[in-house]
């Protein structure tokens, strides 16, 4: 049901969407209904925008797995 998202780490600019999505995914994985939301400055992240037909919405952003090393410690709070 809730496997790994192969495109990477999903990001949104809307905190409400982030909270709902985190809770939904946590519940899918059998965890608490309280998901965790991390925050970061958009300028400190190597973001990619979703494309229709590529398992992403146009207003969705994500960090590709190959870009994870560019996100250093202390970026998320």
N, C-alpha and C positions, 0 to 999 in steps of 0.2 A: 504493500500500500504506500508507505512513505519512505521510499528509498532515497538514495543520494541524488541530488540534483546535479546532473553531469555538466551543466553549463557553468556551475560555480555557486557562489554565495550571493543570494538575492538581496537587493538593496532597494529601498523606497525613500522618497522624501516626505511621505505622509506617516506621521507617528501612529495615528489610529489604524491605518492599514497594517503597519508593522506589528502592532500589538495583536490585532485579530489573526494575522497570518502566523505569528509565533505561537499563539495559543492553539490554533488549529493543528499545526504541524506537531506540536508537543503531544497533543491528545492522540494524533494518528500513531505516534511512536509509543503509545502506552504510558506516557509520562503525565505529569501534572497538567491541568488545563491552563496553568500560568506559564506562558512561554517567556523567553528572555529577549529583550530588545537591546541591541547595542547601538550606540550613536557615534558618529564621526563627522568631521568636516568633509564635505564632498571633494574639496580640493586636495585632500590627502589620500584619496582612493583612486586606483586605476579602474574607473567605471566604464562599462560597455552598455550600450542601450539595446534593449530587446527588439527583435524584428518579428513581425507577424509571420506565422508559419514555422517559427523556430522555437516552439515551446516557450515563448515569452510574449508579453504584451508590449506594445510600443512605449508605454509609460513605465515599464519595468527596467531597472538597472541591475547589473550584476558584476561581480568580480570573477574573472575566469580563473580556474585552478592554476594555470601557468603564471598568473599575475600575483598569486598569493605572496611570494617572496618580496614583492614591492610594498606590502603593507607591514610596516615595522611595528615594534612594540610601542604601546602608548597611544596608538591611533584611535582605538575605540575606547569609549568611556561610558 
